[in-house]
Amino acid sequence: MTSIALAIACLLTVTLGYGGMCAASPFGTCHKCNGFGFAMETDRKGRPKRGKSCRRCKATGKRIRAGRWLFNRAERIYRGGTH
C-alpha cells in the first residue's frame, strides 16, 4: 500500500469509529466539572465540599459530543430546508 492510501484508510477508520461512538453514546462527561455537575471546593479544614453548579453542563455532568452536535445541526438545517 502506498502511504497516501494508508493515510486515507486510517482517516476513514478514525472517522467511522468516532461516528459510531457518537451514535452509540452521544453524551460525554463535562470537562469543566469532570462529570460531577458542580465544582469541588474545600472548607477551612481541607475537607472537600460541594461548590457552585457547573454552568457549562447545567449541573447534569454530561455534555453533547462535537460530532453529535454537528450531526444534529446538519439534520436541523436539512429539515428546515425541506418544508
C-alpha positions as a Markdown table, in Angstrom:
| # | Residue | x | y | z |
|---|---|---|---|---|
| 1 | Met | 0.0 | 0.0 | 0.0 |
| 2 | Thr | 1.2 | 3.5 | -0.7 |
| 3 | Ser | 1.5 | 6.0 | 2.0 |
| 4 | Ile | -1.5 | 8.0 | 0.7 |
| 5 | Ala | -3.8 | 5.0 | 0.6 |
| 6 | Leu | -2.7 | 4.1 | 4.1 |
| 7 | Ala | -3.4 | 7.7 | 5.4 |
| 8 | Ile | -6.8 | 7.6 | 3.7 |
| 9 | Ala | -7.6 | 4.2 | 5.3 |
| 10 | Cys | -6.5 | 5.5 | 8.8 |
| 11 | Leu | -8.6 | 8.7 | 8.5 |
| 12 | Leu | -11.6 | 6.7 | 7.3 |
| 13 | Thr | -11.2 | 4.3 | 10.2 |
| 14 | Val | -10.9 | 7.1 | 12.8 |
| 15 | Thr | -13.9 | 9.0 | 11.3 |
| 16 | Leu | -16.2 | 5.9 | 11.2 |
| 17 | Gly | -15.1 | 5.0 | 14.7 |
| 18 | Tyr | -15.9 | 8.4 | 16.1 |
| 19 | Gly | -19.2 | 8.5 | 14.2 |
| 20 | Gly | -20.1 | 5.1 | 15.7 |
| 21 | Met | -19.2 | 6.4 | 19.2 |
| 22 | Cys | -21.3 | 9.5 | 18.7 |
| 23 | Ala | -24.3 | 7.4 | 17.6 |
| 24 | Ala | -23.9 | 4.9 | 20.4 |
| 25 | Ser | -23.1 | 7.4 | 23.2 |
| 26 | Pro | -24.0 | 11.0 | 22.2 |
| 27 | Phe | -23.1 | 12.4 | 25.6 |
| 28 | Gly | -19.8 | 12.5 | 27.3 |
| 29 | Thr | -18.6 | 13.8 | 30.7 |
| 30 | Cys | -18.3 | 17.5 | 31.1 |
| 31 | His | -14.6 | 18.7 | 31.0 |
| 32 | Lys | -15.1 | 21.6 | 33.4 |
| 33 | Cys | -16.7 | 19.7 | 36.3 |
| 34 | Asn | -15.4 | 16.1 | 35.5 |
| 35 | Gly | -18.9 | 14.8 | 35.4 |
| 36 | Phe | -19.8 | 15.9 | 38.9 |
| 37 | Gly | -22.2 | 18.7 | 37.9 |
| 38 | Phe | -20.6 | 21.0 | 40.3 |
| 39 | Ala | -17.1 | 22.4 | 41.3 |
| 40 | Met | -15.3 | 20.8 | 44.2 |
| 41 | Glu | -14.2 | 23.1 | 46.9 |
| 42 | Thr | -12.6 | 22.6 | 50.2 |
| 43 | Asp | -13.7 | 24.0 | 53.5 |
| 44 | Arg | -11.3 | 25.6 | 56.0 |
| 45 | Lys | -10.3 | 22.2 | 57.4 |
| 46 | Gly | -9.4 | 20.9 | 53.9 |
| 47 | Arg | -12.3 | 18.6 | 53.5 |
| 48 | Pro | -13.9 | 18.5 | 50.1 |
| 49 | Lys | -17.4 | 20.1 | 49.8 |
| 50 | Arg | -19.8 | 20.8 | 47.0 |
| 51 | Gly | -19.2 | 24.1 | 45.2 |
| 52 | Lys | -21.3 | 26.0 | 42.7 |
| 53 | Ser | -23.2 | 24.2 | 40.0 |
| 54 | Cys | -21.5 | 23.9 | 36.6 |
| 55 | Arg | -22.8 | 26.4 | 34.1 |
| 56 | Arg | -21.4 | 24.6 | 31.1 |
| 57 | Cys | -23.4 | 21.4 | 31.6 |
| 58 | Lys | -26.2 | 23.0 | 33.6 |
| 59 | Ala | -25.4 | 20.7 | 36.6 |
| 60 | Thr | -26.0 | 17.5 | 34.7 |
| 61 | Gly | -22.4 | 16.4 | 34.4 |
| 62 | Lys | -22.9 | 15.5 | 30.8 |
| 63 | Arg | -22.2 | 17.4 | 27.6 |
| 64 | Ile | -23.0 | 16.6 | 23.9 |
| 65 | Arg | -20.1 | 15.4 | 21.8 |
| 66 | Ala | -18.9 | 17.6 | 19.0 |
| 67 | Gly | -19.7 | 15.1 | 16.3 |
| 68 | Arg | -23.2 | 14.6 | 17.6 |
| 69 | Trp | -23.7 | 18.4 | 17.8 |
| 70 | Leu | -22.6 | 18.7 | 14.1 |
| 71 | Phe | -25.0 | 15.9 | 13.1 |
| 72 | Asn | -27.9 | 17.5 | 15.0 |
| 73 | Arg | -27.1 | 20.9 | 13.4 |
| 74 | Ala | -26.9 | 19.4 | 9.9 |
| 75 | Glu | -30.2 | 17.4 | 10.4 |
| 76 | Arg | -31.9 | 20.6 | 11.7 |
| 77 | Ile | -30.8 | 22.6 | 8.6 |
| 78 | Tyr | -31.9 | 19.8 | 6.3 |
| 79 | Arg | -35.3 | 19.5 | 7.9 |
| 80 | Gly | -35.7 | 23.3 | 7.8 |
| 81 | Gly | -34.9 | 23.4 | 4.1 |
| 82 | Thr | -37.3 | 20.6 | 3.0 |
| 83 | His | -40.5 | 22.4 | 4.3 |
